[in-house]
Amino acid sequence: MLSQNIQIGKQGETLAAKYLLGLEYNILDINWRHHHWEIDIIAAFGNTLHFVEVKTRTSLQFGHPEQHISEKKMRHLKNAACHYHYLHPNFKNIQFDVMAINLEPGKDPTLYFIEDVYF
């Protein structure tokens, strides 16, 4: 049985993938791993390869989901993205995005898509 945090994360990734599909992104990979690095969603839109970090919370008590992406996590995301792009060189552009999802009980999920983040 998955822990509650893992279940919430999986639910958020599913919602994020559906949202991106609705925007006509092509989902290439979900939870792609290389060594100890992981990328939540890898998608293509046009000539751009998108690396999407999904952060899901069930409360705003400790801040918004996007506020909980550490510098270390972003460094790992960049390293993994470099390797993925090396394996898939047909994309001319890459972009890093964040999908912040709030799943407060009793409320509809809220999704906040932050495109082209720079770190």
Secondary structure, DSSP 8 states (H G I E B T S, - for coil): ---HHHHHHHHHHHHHHHHHHHTT-EEEEEEEEETTEEEEEEEEETTEEEEEEEEEES-STT--GGGG--HHHHHHHHHHHHHHHHH-TT-SEEEEEEEEEE--TTS--EEEEE-S---
